[in-house]
Amino acid sequence: EADIYQTPRYLVIGTGKKITLECSQTMGHDKMYWYQQDPGMELHLIHYSYGVNSTEKGDLSSESTVSRIRTEHFPLTLESARPSHTSQYLCASSDGSGRNTGELFFGEGSRLTVL
Amino acid sequence: GENVEQHPSTLSVQEGDSAVIKCTYSDSASNYFPWYKQELGKGPQLIIDIRSNVGEKKDQRIAVTLNKTAKHFSLHITETQPEDSAVYFCAASKGVYGGATNKLIFGTGTLLAVQP
């Protein structure tokens, strides 16, 4: 069972609001990721981090931002939400050490709806 | 960059039948190919993976085959059960041999429905 948690699971907000999606893992993993999953099922990497104070943009351009101040915490922020941001956001982590098996551990997701 | 194509997008089978999902990749340097299963309301979970130094791997009712020459790999599920119903994703990455960088490129997903 993966020890990676996302909050909130569901969020409905109005346009223009600032939101932060929380992601925490207790496995001590160096690498963390945010994926956006559209209704067509596809997974798009929007941000990743290989360690504290390291963040990179993913393959899909996103207006969101992330931070990695602590190993276990990788929050995603939208300064001004818009209806086009409505989606499912999945956080994941993996072991960056020599024991790395290549496995990504996913949280259960945060479903965001912007009205 | 790497591109992973996955087919079919939806698959319906009768309980007990076999299911096959196929993926092709574009970058011949890719050497790690995992499969993830996503149940309704949950995040994807790794079910099996294969590295480029082997052609086939099996774990109970699931198996994965890899053809490096043709750059395609497939997931085979035998004796399907209703609990196999989920979305399945293939993925590929160019990892360090024996490990992986984990910057995975995912396929577009296959919705598998197993009819009782």
Boltz contact constraints between the chains, C-beta under 6 A:
constraints:
  - contact:
      token1: [A, 31]
      token2: [B, 102]
      max_distance: 6.0
  - contact:
      token1: [A, 41]
      token2: [B, 87]
      max_distance: 6.0
  - contact:
      token1: [A, 41]
      token2: [B, 109]
      max_distance: 6.0
  - contact:
      token1: [A, 42]
      token2: [B, 108]
      max_distance: 6.0
  - contact:
      token1: [A, 43]
      token2: [B, 106]
      max_distance: 6.0
  - contact:
      token1: [A, 90]
      token2: [B, 43]
      max_distance: 6.0
  - contact:
      token1: [A, 94]
      token2: [B, 102]
      max_distance: 6.0
  - contact:
      token1: [A, 100]
      token2: [B, 99]
      max_distance: 6.0
  - contact:
      token1: [A, 102]
      token2: [B, 32]
      max_distance: 6.0
  - contact:
      token1: [A, 102]
      token2: [B, 100]
      max_distance: 6.0
  - contact:
      token1: [A, 103]
      token2: [B, 46]
      max_distance: 6.0
  - contact:
      token1: [A, 106]
      token2: [B, 43]
      max_distance: 6.0
  - contact:
      token1: [A, 106]
      token2: [B, 44]
      max_distance: 6.0
  - contact:
      token1: [A, 107]
      token2: [B, 43]
      max_distance: 6.0
  - contact:
      token1: [A, 108]
      token2: [B, 42]
      max_distance: 6.0
  - contact:
      token1: [A, 108]
      token2: [B, 43]
      max_distance: 6.0
  - contact:
      token1: [A, 109]
      token2: [B, 43]
      max_distance: 6.0
